[in-house]
Amino acid sequence: MWRIGEVRPYSSDMTTLNAFLDEKEQRRVSELWRHWARMPSYTRDEAAALLSGLIPTEHVTYDDICRNRIVLLEGKKEIFLGTWDLLLREEINGRFDYQIPAKDLLDWATEKGLPVSSSFLDAHGQVGVLKKVSVIGAESVGDSEPPNSAVLTRERETFLYLIAAMSVTKYGFNPNRRNSAASEIRADLEKLGVPPLCNDTIRAKLQEASELIPQSFFKSEESSR
């Protein structure tokens, strides 16, 4: 049990955790993210945590993080505190109440150009897929089984393959060197009237998608230059 004043190590970043957790624990953490994605509203601490890539707990609070009572991955503290401060100002200005509607949170983060945790975004996407599957099942079969996680994984990988193909062949994305792919994609999203994503968010998704491509492809591309 943690005692008052004792530093608590903390991480809920899926990329980091997956390196240490077995498959059962990975599923448990993923379900925690989906649990929070289903919530109708969030407190300021919860909203700042989720956008920063932290699963809310009683210890993930502004006070605990300011006082370094928990240890976060590099950069997480600054992201949390910056997001928390912006949310406080929005509350003072009357945009949000004490409880922030979940449907407004991601729109607000996009509007402000804030980086949003990929774990949180993925959870929202999975919850959306689960809702669609539930409705289809209710209309066609009555008592349908819950969607197979393997099916959801394959569907996600399909999207990532599409992102990889377009980003590499059309935007010249290469994870091993500097390029303007993220900026160009953001500009094209704005032309289409889609709420813009920040470059860091776009780059993170391109990086994730590129990991599905044989890395020898990028090496041979560089050697041919």
Long-range contacts (C-beta under 8 A, 24 or more apart in sequence): 2-59, 5-69, 6-69, 7-68, 7-69, 7-70, 7-71, 8-59, 8-64, 8-69, 8-70, 8-71, 9-70, 9-71, 10-54, 10-59, 10-60, 10-70, 10-71, 10-72, 11-72, 11-73, 12-53, 12-54, 12-55, 12-119, 13-53, 13-54, 13-73, 13-76, 13-119, 14-118, 14-119, 14-122, 16-73, 27-149, 29-55, 30-123, 30-126, 33-119, 33-120, 33-122, 33-123, 34-123, 34-126, 34-127, 34-130, 36-120, 36-123, 37-102, 37-120, 37-123, 37-124, 37-126, 37-127, 38-127, 39-102, 40-101, 40-102, 41-99, 41-100, 41-101, 41-102, 42-99, 42-100, 42-102, 42-105, 43-98, 43-99, 43-100, 44-84, 44-87, 44-88, 44-91, 44-98, 44-100, 45-84, 47-83, 47-87, 47-100, 47-105, 48-80, 48-81, 48-83, 48-84, 48-87, 49-80, 50-105, 50-117, 50-120, 51-79, 51-83, 51-105, 51-109, 51-114, 51-115, 51-116, 51-117, 51-120, 52-76, 52-79, 52-80, 52-83, 52-117, 53-79, 53-117, 53-118, 53-119, 53-120, 54-80, 54-117, 79-115, 83-114, 86-112, 86-114, 107-195, 110-195, 110-196, 110-197, 111-195, 113-196, 113-198, 114-198, 115-198, 115-200, 115-201, 116-201, 118-201, 118-204, 118-205, 118-208, 122-156, 125-156, 126-152, 129-155, 157-212, 160-208, 160-209, 160-212, 161-209, 161-212, 163-205, 163-206, 163-209, 164-206, 164-209, 164-210, 164-212, 164-213, 167-206, 167-209, 167-210, 168-210, 168-213, 173-206, 173-210, 174-210, 174-218, 174-221, 174-222, 175-206, 175-207, 175-210, 175-211, 175-218, 176-218, 176-222, 177-222, 181-206, 182-206
